Amino acid sequence: MPVPAIIFPADPLNPRRPDPHFAWEARMLRELGGEHHLVDHDGLLAGRAEEAVRRVPADSGPLWYRGWMLPTTRYADFAAALTARGGTLLTSPPGYAAAHELPGWYDVFEGATPASAWIPSEGPVAPGPEELAEAAARIGGHGPAIVKDYVKSRKHEWHEACYVPELADLAAVGRVVERFVELQGEFLAGGVVLRRYEEFEGAGVPAGPTGANGADRAADASGVSDVSGVSGAAGAAGPEHADGDAPGSGGRPVEARVWWLDGRPVLVGPHPDAPRRTVEPDLTDVPALVRRLGCRFVTTDLASRADGSGWRVVEVGDGQVSDLPRGIDASGLLASLIAA
């Protein structure tokens, strides 16, 4: 059976080498006897998929991608261009969308993750008052919430474009959503999501409303980061932390990232925002949910509730575009991928 290779983004300044952010993974892969290829990420984003994959050899067989986040439509173009060259991404476009965008995984994880409601959009247009009122009602209609799109938030503009202190104040909800959509602009992914704000255990280090997806959970080259429906003491997904303390912040979150391949956890470690922390998440109920999702290669970010009631899934992501914490031993993960 052919051994899968892994595709990394090429360095924009030296397209014969991996992007510096992923160079250490490529080196480790070589040490394990694996093979990698390079793709022009900017070309993929620009809609030039056939040109972007020209460095991937013809008839390359099974392939994984490890790189910057792609919109679902561009990922589909990427997969089609590789298929035309005799290569096959082991994560299909529907599988990528299911893990990458909140509406794809939420129904499976409902009850294990903060309550969420979403409003689809065809572009950067804010939902109207009636749509927002209906969405707010679906998640309880009162209490604090987070505004994001299907993939990311604007946690660095926490009070301006992310945090809603009270869902019942629909005028305030509208202001935050409008500002969020304005700032996202052409990068708005899928639509607007309202996600209940929950407080999670902090590590006692002053911090803002948390974050992690740097290259992260959804590793993203645009610089727009993601945050879950969680409090400042909770977790998120984006490359940096926001400025200023979030309400209820008790410090940076105690958050874990778990990597799953074919329903099995192959790597458990800290979130990339806090790579030196020791985490021991309770995964008792998570394997069944991951298997039910049915995606081969995914990540789950988990955080411990501040009230001691247990661990919650705060984010699900496609494993191909989820960042690894610096310093972690990823050899087992990479070895599993090329043995899949």
N, C-alpha and C positions, 0 to 999 in steps of 0.2 A: 504494500500500500504506500502511495507517495507520502513523503514527509512534508507537512506544511511549512512554508516559508512565511516570514513576517515582513510586511511593508511598513517602512517608516517615512515620514516626510523628509525631503532633501533639505539641506542647508540652502537658504535662498542665495547666500553669497558664494557657495561652493556646491553646486548641485550634484557633485560626485560623492558627497559625504552626507551622513545623516544630520538632520537639524541638531544643533548642540544640545537642546533639551532632551533628546532621545538617544544621544550618542552612547551614553553608558549602557543603555539597554541593548543597543546593537553590539557593543563590545562583549557584553555578557552572553548574548546569544551566540556569537562566534565561538566563545570559549566552550559553550555547550555543544558545539558541532552543528549549530543551526545556520540557516541561510537567510539573508535579508535582501530586500530590494528597496528602491527609493521611488517616491512619487512627488510630483510638484503640487504641494498643497494649494498654493495660490492659483495655479491653473485649475484645480478642481473647483475652488470657490468661484472662479470666473466663468465656469461652464465649459471649460476646454478639457474635458475628461480624456478624450483620446490622446491629445498631446501630453497631458499630465502623466499618463502611465507609460510613456514610450520607453522609459528605462527598465520597466518590468519585462523580463524575458518572455518571449512567446511560449505558449504551452507550459506555463509555470505551475499548473496544477492547483492544489488547495493553498489558500492564503488567509492569513490573519492581517489585520491592520492595527498598528499601534501608533497613534498620532493625535494631531489636533482635531477638535470637533468639526463635524461637517453637518450642514443642514440635511434633513432627510432626503430632499430632492437631489442634492448633489451627491449624497452617498449612493443613491440609486444609479445615477449617471456613472459614478466610479465603478460600481459593480458591473454595469453593462459594458463599460470599456474594457474591463479585465476579462469578462466572458468572451468578448470578441477576439481577445489575444490568447485564449486558451487557459485562462486562470479563473479560479472560483473563490470568491470571498466566503469563508465558512460562516460568517454572519450575514444572512440575507438582508435585503433592504427592509422587508417587513419586520424581521427580528431586530434590526437596528432601531427602527422607529419605536417598537414596543418597549425597549429598554431605555431609550434615550429621551423620549418625551413623556411627561407626566400622565397624560391621558392613556398612554399605552400600557402603563403598569399599575395605575392607581386602583382599578377595580380589584385586581388580585391582592393588593396590599392594604385595601381599605380596612380600617380597624386597627392595623398595626402601624399606621402612619398618620400624621396630622390630617384632619378632615379638609378636603379641598373641593372647589368647584371651578369650572373654567368656562370661558366664553370664546368660541373660535372667532378668528379674524382673518380676512383675506389680505390684510396689510396693516400698516401702522395707523390704525384708526381706533380711538378709544370707544369702548362700549357705551351705550346710552344709559340713562338713569334706571329705566325699567329692567334692563339686562343685569345691571349691577345689583339692584335690589333683589332680583330673583336668585342670583348667585350667592349673595350674602345670606339669604334665607336658607339656602341649601346647606350651609355650614353653621346654622344656628341663629344667625341674625343679630348676634350681639357678642361683645368681647373683642379682643385684639386679633389682628390678622396680618399676614404678609401678602404683598402683591408681587407677582412674578409672571413670566410667560411660561411656555411649556417646558423650557429648559433652564432659564436663568432669571436672576433678579438684578436689581440695582442696589445692592446692600451698601455700597459706598455713599449713596444718597439716601440713607436710612429713613430719616424723617420726611424727606422731600418726595421720595419715589419708591418706598419699600414698605414702611411700617404704618399700619392703620390702628390707632389706639382703640377705636370703637366702631364695630361694623354697623351699629344702629345709626351712626352719624353718616348718612348716605352722601351728604354733601362733601364731607371730608374724604370718604372713600373715592368719590368721583375725582377730587383734586389730586389725590395720590396716583390714581390710575392714569389720569390724563398726563401727569408729569412723567410717569413711568413710560407710557407709550411714546411720548415725545422724545425722551432720551434714548429709548431703544431704536426708534426710527426703523430703518430698513432691516435691522437685526432682530426685530420682534419675531419670535419663534412661535408660530401656531395660533396664539391668542393670549388672552389675559387669564391668569389664575388667581383666585383668592384662596389662601391657605391659612388655617387657624394657627395662631401663635401659641406655642407650648414652651414651657420652661424646662430646661435640662440642666443636669449637673455641670457645674463649672469646676475648673481646676484651681481657682483662687488667684488667678493671674488677671489683673485688669485687662479688659479687651473690649472691642466693639462687638457688633452683632454677628460675629463669627463668619467663617467661610471656609471653603475648601475648593470644585470641578474644576488648576493652574494651567500649566497645561492642564488642569485638574479635571474633577469628575467629568465634567465634559471638558476635557482639555481644550482650551479655546485660544486661538491666536488673536482674536479681536480685542481682547482685554476686558470684555464685559463678563462679570462674574455672576455666580449663581448662589442663591441662598434658599434653604428649605423653609417650610412654615414653622419656624422655631424661634425661640427667644434669643436674646443676646448671650444667654448662658448655654445656648444650644448650638446645633451644628448647621452646616450649610455645604455649599459646593462652589468654590471659586478660588482664585489664586491668592488672594490677600484678605486681611481683615479690614473691616470698615473702621472709619475714624469715629471716636466717641463711644460712650457706653450706651447699649440698648437698655430699654426698660427691663428690670429684673436681672440684669447681667451680674453674674457671680464670677465672671472670669471666662477665659476661653473654654470651649466645651470639651468634655471628655468624650471624644468621638472616635469610632473605629471604622475602618474600611475593610470590607470582606470581599475577596475575589472568588467568583464561582465559575467553574467550568463543568458543563453537563450536570448541573445540580449538586456539585460537590465543592465545598470550600477548599481552595488550594492555597490561599494566602490570607492570613488575618493580621492586620497591623493597624497602626495609628493613621489618623487622617493626614493627608499631605500638609495641612496647615500647622500641624504640631507633630512632626516626625519623630521626636525623641520621647514621646509619651509611651507609657506602658498601658495597654488596654486589654481587657478580658471580657468582651461582650457576651451576653447570653444569647446563643443562637438557637435555642430550643425550638422555637416556632418558625424560624426563617427558612430552613431547607425545603419544607413543604411548599412554601409560597414561591420560592425561586423555581422549583420544579414545575409548579402550576403555571408560572409565567411562560415557560417553554423556550426561553432564549439560551443559547449555548454558553455565552461568555458575558457575564454581567458582574456588576459590583453593587453592594448595598452599604450605605453609610448608616451607622447606628449610633444613637446617643442615649445616655441614661437619664431617666426622668428625675427632676430635682426633688420630687416628693418621695423618691425611693420605690416607686411602683414598677420599675423595670426598664428595660431597653426598648427603644422605639426605632423603627426604620424611618430615617429622615430623608433619605434620597436613594433612588435606584438609578443605575447608569449602565450604558453599554461599556463592557470591559475594554473595548478597543480604544476608547477616548477618555478613559479614567486615569488620572495621574497616580503615579506611585510616590510614596513618601521618600524623600532623600535618605540614603543610608540603609534602606531596607534590603534584605537579601531576597532578590526576586528570581533567583535561579530556579526555584521550584515551580514558580508560575510559568516562566518561559519554557522550562523543560516540559511542563504539562501541555502547553500550547503546541509545541512541535511534535508531541507524541499523540495529539488528539486525532 
